[in-house]
Amino acid sequence: VRYVAPWIGDTGTTTDHITGRYGIHFHHSGDGSRGSVVEGVVVRDTDNHAFVPHASHGITFIDAIAYNTTSEAFWWDESNPDVCSEDNPTCNETDDVIYDSVVVAMNNPNPATEHTAASIQLGGGDNMTIVDSVVVGMADSGQNVAAYKWPSSDRGVWDFVNNIAHNNETSGIFVWQNTTGDDDANHLIDGFTAYYNGGTGIDHGAYSNSYTYRNLTLLDNVDADIHSHALGKPSSDGTTDTQVWWGVTTNGGTLRPRFHNPKGDVWPVRFLFCDFATVDFQEGGTGVPGLYDFIECGLDEADFDLAGANPNTVIRVQDGAVAYQLTGSGVKTTIPTFFANPTPPPAPGADLPRFLDTVGSIFQADIEWLADQGITTGCNPPANNLFCPDANVTRGQMAAFLNRALALPAATGNPFTDDDDSIFEGDIEAIEAAGITKGCNPPANTNYCPGDFVTRGQMAAFLVRALDLPPGPEKFVDDDDSIFEADIQALAAAGITLGCNPPTNNLFCPNNFVTRAQMAAFLHRAEAMLP
């Protein structure tokens, strides 16, 4: 997608630029966009945003590239009372978005103002994920600009794992998110790598929201590897750290604590397993003193440059069985160890679910069971970190699910003429030999139609034949005209289906397509009947 949204009017103002035209734009689709996948798409040489899931939920972007673009490449409108209204402050929020292996290269996010912009803006909403992605060659060098950015007044928690920012004119990450209602929602930045950036590796100023950084590699960033503007704060239980840096590799880089912006009570900022050569305080002599803990970081007193420290700042250092405290005025005292049993961080992504797109799904347990049994591997080989729960099940996929679930023997025949090019040909032949399918074009039944979607009525027939279920009584009011009525009744009597209109559940919806998540639930309920 090329040359979309040319710049309108003067380049000196942003208002002349607003056209609403972007490379790929989902606009207020709500739940109607769930299951959408943007894969292998390149948006290039544009003067506006490249990829915009705006108030459009459940979209996955895989291997999507923005090259030589202007404005934030991955973006949607902010959600806060100033932008929306006091009555509907979340008007633009977008939920369940996944950025998987996306790239932004040669982007200029905000040439008009050079302030508070990003190549990838991590917008507001629930259950968002960005993994294995890269921002490189960003041209903007303005204030508070970074490759990745959480907007300051836009609530939203992201799983942020194994992402990279390098050779950008400004910082790798900029965080100044200070929203209400998210005090105990922890942002996890895991496995982040930033090198050769003109600003800092990470510029952190979130004094209200909770962040954990771990498994960081920050190398040769010009200004510093980390700027720490904010102190931690106690969580609602009064004990939990709300700013933790756990596993920081800099090869002798610099941490620079800056002037602090506290909000309420403060808590120490905690660094575990780090290798800074210098901690250069630039807090200023007035204002709120800092609180910093360094555990297993190998820092000596001489490694702290206190010339710009608040004299009342307190620094605690622990390495092995030795601990000491240092004030901003340079007073050092020996103290008891204060952190028990420090351990290195787990591997990046250890907290992520098997499938990135199943978090929060009512079928998540069923999908995990399906994977544990080897009935599914995922929907995006070879990575297979997605399940595509909202996608409809094809007849080819149904054959694979049943063949794996029933451990059927391989078949030698070739009963259908339309499956020779299907990756599911072996599965289709196996379920035909077992009597689970007859075909899709009676009475000849020479075709299987592997790419067609499976209806709930057809699904009932597949499972009844596969599991040899006995007949059951009348259950639903909407299947009397269905050729699958007997199969539906048998499925209900076996407890494999409950209905399609909870809590009443007097309907089965025989003509609706079956989603992959629903299929996981049907098979899970049939677990006791499987070999």
Long-range contacts (C-beta under 8 A, 24 or more apart in sequence): 1-41, 1-42, 1-43, 1-44, 1-46, 2-43, 2-44, 2-45, 2-46, 3-45, 3-46, 4-43, 4-46, 4-48, 5-46, 5-47, 5-48, 5-49, 6-47, 7-47, 7-70, 11-111, 11-112, 12-112, 13-112, 14-110, 14-112, 14-113, 17-47, 17-48, 17-71, 17-112, 19-48, 21-48, 22-46, 22-48, 22-49, 22-50, 22-51, 22-52, 23-48, 23-49, 23-50, 23-51, 23-52, 23-66, 23-69, 24-50, 24-51, 24-52, 24-64, 25-49, 25-52, 25-54, 26-52, 26-53, 26-54, 26-56, 26-59, 27-52, 27-54, 27-55, 27-56, 28-54, 28-55, 28-56, 29-55, 29-56, 29-57, 30-55, 30-56, 30-57, 31-57, 31-58, 32-56, 33-57, 33-58, 33-59, 34-58, 34-59, 34-96, 34-390, 35-388, 35-389, 35-390, 35-391, 35-515, 36-60, 37-61, 37-62, 37-388, 38-62, 38-64, 39-63, 39-64, 39-380, 40-64, 41-65, 42-66, 42-67, 43-67, 43-69, 43-73, 44-68, 44-69, 45-69, 46-70, 47-71, 49-73, 49-74, 49-75, 50-74, 50-104, 51-75, 51-102, 52-76, 53-94, 53-97, 54-92, 54-94, 55-91, 55-92, 55-93, 55-94, 56-94, 57-94, 57-95, 57-96, 57-97, 57-125, 58-95, 58-96, 58-97, 58-357, 58-390, 59-96, 59-97, 59-98, 60-97, 60-98, 60-100, 60-357, 60-386, 60-388, 61-97, 61-98, 61-99, 61-100, 61-102, 62-98, 62-100, 62-101, 62-102, 62-380, 62-386, 63-100, 63-101, 63-102, 64-99, 64-102, 64-103, 65-102, 65-103, 65-104, 65-105, 66-102, 66-103, 66-104, 66-105, 66-107, 66-119, 67-103, 67-104, 67-105, 67-106, 68-105, 68-106, 68-107, 69-104, 69-106, 69-107, 69-108, 70-107, 70-108, 70-109, 70-111, 71-109, 71-110, 71-117, 72-109, 72-110, 72-117, 72-118, 72-119, 72-120, 72-121, 73-104, 73-107, 73-109, 73-119, 73-120, 74-99, 74-102, 74-104, 74-119, 74-120, 74-121, 75-120, 75-121, 75-123, 76-121, 76-123, 77-123, 78-123, 78-124, 78-151, 78-153, 78-154, 79-123, 79-124, 79-125, 79-154, 79-155, 80-124, 80-153, 80-154, 80-155, 80-179, 82-153, 90-124, 90-155, 92-123, 92-124, 93-123, 93-124, 93-125, 93-126, 93-155, 93-156, 94-123, 94-124, 94-125, 94-128, 95-125, 95-126, 95-127, 95-128, 96-125, 96-126, 96-127, 96-128, 96-357, 96-359, 96-360, 97-125, 97-128, 97-129, 98-128, 98-129, 98-130, 98-131, 98-356, 98-357, 98-386, 99-129, 99-130, 99-131, 99-133, 100-129, 100-130, 100-131, 100-132, 100-133, 100-356, 100-380, 100-383, 100-385, 100-386, 101-131, 101-132, 101-133, 101-383, 102-130, 102-133, 102-134, 103-133, 103-134, 103-135, 103-136, 104-134, 104-135, 104-136, 104-138, 104-147, 105-134, 105-135, 105-136, 105-137, 106-136, 106-137, 106-138, 106-139, 107-135, 107-137, 107-138, 107-139, 107-140, 108-138, 108-139, 108-140, 109-138, 109-140, 109-145, 110-140, 110-142, 110-145, 111-139, 111-140, 113-142, 114-140, 114-141, 114-142, 114-143, 114-145, 115-142, 115-143, 115-144, 115-145, 116-142, 116-143, 116-144, 116-145, 116-149, 116-152, 117-142, 117-145, 117-149, 118-145, 118-146, 118-147, 118-148, 118-149, 118-174, 119-147, 119-148, 119-168, 120-147, 120-148, 120-149, 121-149, 121-151, 122-148, 122-149, 122-150, 122-151, 122-156, 122-158, 122-160, 123-151, 123-154, 123-156, 124-151, 124-154, 124-155, 124-156, 125-156, 126-156, 126-157, 126-360, 127-157, 127-359, 127-360, 128-156, 128-157, 128-158, 128-159, 129-158, 129-159, 129-160, 129-161, 129-352, 129-356, 129-359, 130-158, 130-159, 130-160, 130-161, 130-163, 131-159, 131-160, 131-161, 131-162, 131-163, 131-349, 131-352, 131-356, 131-385, 132-161, 132-162, 132-163, 133-163, 133-164, 134-163, 134-164, 134-165, 134-166, 135-164, 135-165, 135-168, 135-172, 136-164, 136-165, 136-166, 136-167, 136-168, 137-167, 137-168, 138-168, 138-169, 138-170, 139-169, 140-169, 140-170, 141-169, 141-170, 141-198, 141-199, 142-170, 144-174, 144-176, 144-203, 145-170, 145-171, 145-174, 145-199, 146-170, 146-171, 146-172, 146-173, 146-174, 146-199, 146-203, 147-171, 147-172, 147-173, 147-194, 147-197, 148-172, 148-173, 148-174, 149-173, 149-174, 149-175, 150-174, 150-175, 150-176, 150-177, 150-187, 150-206, 151-177, 152-176, 152-177, 152-178, 153-177, 153-178, 153-179, 154-179, 155-179, 155-180, 155-181, 155-182, 157-182, 157-185, 157-186, 157-187, 158-187, 159-188, 159-190, 159-351, 159-352, 159-356, 160-187, 160-188, 160-189, 160-190, 160-192, 161-188, 161-190, 161-191, 161-348, 161-349, 161-352, 162-190, 162-191, 162-192, 162-348, 162-349, 163-191, 163-192, 163-193, 164-192, 164-193, 164-194, 165-192, 165-193, 165-194, 165-197, 165-201, 166-193, 166-194, 166-195, 166-196, 166-197, 167-195, 167-196, 167-197, 168-197, 168-198, 168-199, 169-197, 169-198, 169-199, 170-197, 170-198, 170-199, 171-197, 171-199, 171-200, 171-201, 171-202, 171-203, 171-221, 171-223, 172-197, 172-199, 172-200, 172-201, 172-202, 172-218, 172-221, 173-201, 173-202, 173-203, 173-204, 174-203, 175-202, 175-203, 175-204, 175-205, 175-206, 175-211, 176-205, 176-206, 176-229, 177-206, 177-208, 177-209, 178-206, 178-207, 178-208, 178-209, 178-263, 179-208, 179-209, 180-208, 182-208, 182-209, 182-210, 183-208, 183-209, 183-210, 183-235, 183-236, 183-242, 184-210, 184-235, 184-236, 184-240, 185-209, 185-210, 186-210, 186-211, 186-212, 186-242, 187-211, 187-212, 188-212, 188-214, 188-351, 189-213, 189-214, 189-216, 190-214, 190-215, 190-348, 190-349, 190-351, 191-215, 191-216, 191-348, 191-349, 192-216, 192-217, 193-217, 193-218, 194-218, 194-219, 194-221, 194-225, 195-219, 195-220, 195-221, 196-220, 196-221, 197-221, 197-222, 198-222, 198-223, 199-223, 200-224, 200-225, 200-226, 200-227, 200-256, 201-225, 201-226, 201-250, 201-253, 202-226, 202-227, 203-227, 203-229, 204-228, 204-229, 204-230, 204-243, 205-229, 205-230, 205-261, 206-230, 206-243, 207-231, 207-233, 207-260, 207-261, 207-262, 207-263, 208-233, 208-263, 209-242, 210-235, 210-240, 210-242, 210-243, 211-242, 211-243, 211-244, 212-241, 212-243, 212-244, 212-246, 213-244, 213-245, 213-246, 213-248, 214-244, 214-245, 214-246, 214-247, 214-345, 214-348, 215-246, 215-247, 215-345, 215-347, 215-348, 216-245, 216-247, 216-248, 216-249, 217-249, 218-248, 218-249, 218-250, 218-253, 219-249, 219-250, 219-251, 219-253, 220-253, 221-253, 223-256, 224-253, 224-254, 224-255, 224-256, 224-280, 225-250, 225-253, 225-254, 225-255, 225-276, 226-254, 226-255, 226-256, 227-256, 227-258, 228-255, 228-256, 228-257, 228-258, 228-269, 229-258, 229-259, 229-260, 229-261, 230-260, 230-261, 230-262, 230-269, 231-260, 231-262, 231-266, 231-267, 231-268, 231-269, 231-288, 231-290, 231-291, 232-266, 232-267, 232-268, 232-269, 232-270, 232-291, 233-262, 233-263, 233-264, 233-265, 233-266, 233-267, 234-265, 234-267, 241-267, 241-268, 241-270, 242-267, 243-267, 243-269, 243-270, 244-270, 244-272, 245-269, 245-270, 245-271, 245-272, 245-274, 246-271, 246-272, 246-273, 246-345, 247-272, 247-273, 247-274, 247-344, 247-345, 248-273, 248-274, 248-275, 248-276, 249-274, 249-275, 250-274, 250-275, 250-276, 250-277, 251-275, 252-276, 252-277, 253-277, 253-278, 254-278, 254-279, 254-280, 255-279, 255-280, 256-280, 256-281, 256-282, 257-281, 257-282, 257-283, 257-290, 257-292, 257-309, 257-313, 258-282, 258-283, 259-283, 259-284, 259-287, 260-287, 260-288, 260-290, 262-288, 266-291, 267-291, 268-292, 268-293, 268-314, 268-316, 269-293, 270-295, 271-295, 271-297, 272-296, 272-297, 272-339, 272-342, 272-345, 273-297, 273-342, 273-344, 273-345, 276-303, 277-303, 278-303, 278-305, 279-303, 279-304, 279-305, 279-315, 280-305, 280-308, 281-305, 281-306, 281-307, 281-308, 281-309, 281-310, 281-313, 281-328, 282-308, 283-308, 283-309, 283-310, 283-313, 283-328, 284-308, 284-310, 285-310, 285-311, 286-310, 289-313, 289-314, 289-328, 290-314, 290-315, 290-328, 292-316, 293-317, 293-318, 293-338, 293-339, 294-318, 295-319, 295-339, 295-342, 296-320, 296-342, 301-326, 301-332, 306-330, 318-342, 354-385, 355-385, 355-386, 355-387, 355-389, 356-385, 356-386, 357-386, 357-387, 357-388, 357-389, 358-387, 358-389, 358-517, 361-389, 361-517, 363-389, 363-517, 363-518, 363-520, 363-521, 365-524, 366-517, 366-520, 366-521, 366-523, 366-524, 367-517, 367-520, 369-520, 369-524, 369-527, 370-520, 370-523, 370-524, 373-404, 373-405, 374-404, 375-401, 375-404, 375-405, 375-523, 376-401, 376-404, 376-516, 376-520, 379-516, 387-516, 387-517, 388-516, 389-515, 389-516, 389-517, 389-520, 390-515, 390-516, 390-517, 391-515, 391-516, 392-453, 392-454, 392-513, 392-514, 392-515, 392-516, 393-453, 393-454, 393-459, 393-513, 393-514, 393-515, 393-516, 393-519, 394-450, 394-451, 394-452, 394-453, 394-454, 395-440, 395-448, 395-449, 395-450, 395-451, 395-452, 395-453, 395-454, 396-422, 396-423, 396-424, 396-427, 396-428, 396-448, 396-450, 396-451, 397-424, 397-516, 398-454, 398-459, 398-462, 398-519, 399-424, 399-427, 399-428, 399-430, 399-431, 399-437, 399-448, 399-450, 400-424, 400-427, 401-519, 401-523, 402-427, 402-431, 402-436, 402-462, 402-466, 403-427, 403-430, 403-431, 405-466, 405-523, 405-526, 405-530, 406-434, 406-466, 406-530, 406-531, 407-531, 408-433, 408-434, 409-433, 415-439, 415-446, 415-448, 416-446, 416-447, 416-448, 417-446, 417-447, 418-446, 418-447, 418-448, 418-449, 418-450, 419-448, 419-450, 422-450, 422-451, 424-450, 431-462, 431-466, 434-466, 435-465, 436-462, 436-465, 436-466, 437-462, 437-465, 453-513, 453-514, 454-513, 454-514, 455-510, 455-511, 455-512, 455-513, 455-514, 456-500, 456-508, 456-509, 456-510, 456-511, 456-512, 456-513, 456-514, 457-482, 457-483, 457-484, 457-487, 457-488, 457-508, 457-510, 457-511, 458-484, 459-514, 459-519, 459-522, 460-484, 460-487, 460-488, 460-490, 460-491, 460-497, 460-508, 460-510, 461-487, 463-487, 463-491, 463-496, 463-522, 463-526, 464-490, 464-491, 467-494, 467-526, 467-529, 467-530, 469-493, 469-494, 469-529, 475-499, 475-508, 476-506, 476-507, 476-508, 477-506, 477-507, 478-507, 478-508, 478-509, 478-510, 479-508, 479-510, 482-510, 482-511, 484-510, 494-526, 494-529, 495-525, 496-522, 496-525, 496-526, 497-522, 497-525
